[in-house]
């Protein structure tokens, strides 16, 4: 690796925005807004082909696709998580979503290593893993 290819010690990544694929931008925006509490930051195109939604510090990008891009069988086996989202109150978030029309791929559970969370499936089959903020190793 040359000196120009080495990462800078001062440069830091500050955010990551998962890109979710949807066959129906309006349906996706409605689901993320009404069911998961995300607000639309922007829609691009007429009709929209790209959008960004946010809730608290989390942003999700959505991209219109005219053909399926997910391997549905792999998604059904839980192998294709589209996004991992952390919460400081996973039980409260679960109760919030449980009171709405949300399709839980995996209900609230505690993993053998102690992490508590659940997985939601959006109308396009994207799997979103919501988990508690992991305990500090300090």
C-alpha positions in Angstrom: 0.0 0.0 0.0 1.4 3.4 -1.0 1.4 6.4 1.4 -1.4 7.9 -0.6 -3.5 4.8 -0.1 -3.0 4.6 3.7 -5.9 5.9 5.7 -5.4 9.2 7.4 -5.2 9.0 11.2 -7.3 12.1 11.5 -10.1 11.2 9.0 -13.1 9.6 10.6 -16.3 8.1 9.2 -19.2 10.0 10.7 -22.3 8.2 9.3 -23.6 5.4 7.1 -26.9 5.4 5.3 -28.1 2.0 4.2 -29.8 2.0 0.8 -33.0 0.0 0.7 -34.6 -1.0 -2.6 -38.3 -0.5 -3.2 -40.7 -1.3 -6.1 -43.1 1.4 -4.8 -41.6 4.6 -3.4 -45.0 5.9 -2.1 -45.7 2.7 -0.3 -42.2 2.6 1.2 -42.4 6.3 2.4 -45.8 5.6 3.9 -44.6 2.5 5.7 -41.5 4.1 7.1 -43.4 7.2 8.1 -46.6 5.8 9.6 -45.3 2.5 11.0 -41.7 3.2 11.9 -41.8 6.9 12.6 -39.4 8.1 10.0 -39.8 11.5 8.3 -39.1 12.1 4.6 -36.0 14.3 4.2 -36.2 14.4 0.4 -37.7 12.8 -2.6 -35.8 13.0 -5.9 -37.4 12.6 -9.3 -40.9 12.8 -10.8 -42.1 10.2 -10.1 -39.6 9.7 -7.2 -36.8 7.3 -7.8 -34.7 8.1 -4.7 -35.5 9.3 -1.2 -34.1 9.7 2.2 -36.0 9.2 5.5 -34.8 9.9 9.0 -35.7 9.2 12.6 -33.5 10.7 15.4 -29.9 10.2 14.2 -30.7 7.4 11.7 -31.0 8.0 8.0 -32.2 5.5 5.4 -31.9 5.9 1.7 -34.5 4.3 -0.6 -34.0 3.5 -4.3 -36.7 2.7 -6.7 -36.1 -0.5 -8.7 -38.3 -1.9 -11.4 -37.3 -5.5 -10.9 -36.7 -7.5 -7.7 -33.1 -7.3 -6.4 -33.5 -9.4 -3.3 -33.1 -13.2 -3.2 -36.4 -13.8 -1.5 -35.4 -17.3 -0.3 -32.2 -16.0 1.3 -34.2 -13.1 2.8 -36.8 -15.5 4.3 -33.9 -17.4 5.9 -32.8 -14.1 7.5 -29.5 -14.0 5.6 -30.1 -10.6 4.0 -30.3 -7.9 6.7 -30.6 -4.6 4.9 -29.8 -2.4 8.0 -28.8 -2.7 11.6 -30.3 0.1 13.8 -29.4 0.7 17.4 -31.8 2.0 20.1 -31.3 3.1 23.6 -34.7 1.6 24.6 -35.3 -1.5 22.5 -38.3 -2.7 24.6 -40.0 0.7 24.2 -39.3 0.7 20.5 -40.7 -2.8 20.2 -43.9 -1.8 22.0 -44.2 1.2 19.7 -44.0 -1.0 16.6 -46.1 -3.8 18.0 -49.0 -1.3 18.3 -48.8 -0.7 14.5 -49.1 -2.7 11.3 -45.5 -4.0 11.4 -44.4 -7.4 10.1 -42.0 -8.9 12.6 -39.6 -11.3 11.0 -38.2 -11.9 14.5 -40.0 -10.8 17.7 -38.1 -9.3 20.6 -35.6 -11.7 21.8 -32.3 -11.8 23.7 -29.4 -13.4 21.9 -27.1 -16.0 23.7 -24.4 -13.2 23.9 -26.9 -10.9 25.7 -27.9 -8.5 22.9 -31.6 -7.8 22.8 -33.5 -7.0 19.6 -36.0 -7.7 16.9 -36.2 -7.8 13.1 -38.9 -6.0 11.0 -39.7 -6.8 7.4 -40.7 -3.9 5.2 -43.3 -4.2 2.4 -40.5 -4.9 -0.1 -38.9 -7.7 2.0 -36.0 -5.6 3.4 -35.1 -6.9 6.8 -34.2 -4.3 9.5 -32.5 -5.4 12.6 -33.3 -3.2 15.6 -31.1 -3.9 18.6 -30.1 -2.2 21.9 -26.9 -0.3 22.1 -24.4 -2.9 23.1 -22.9 -2.6 26.6 -19.5 -0.9 26.8 -16.4 -3.1 27.1 -14.9 -0.6 29.5 
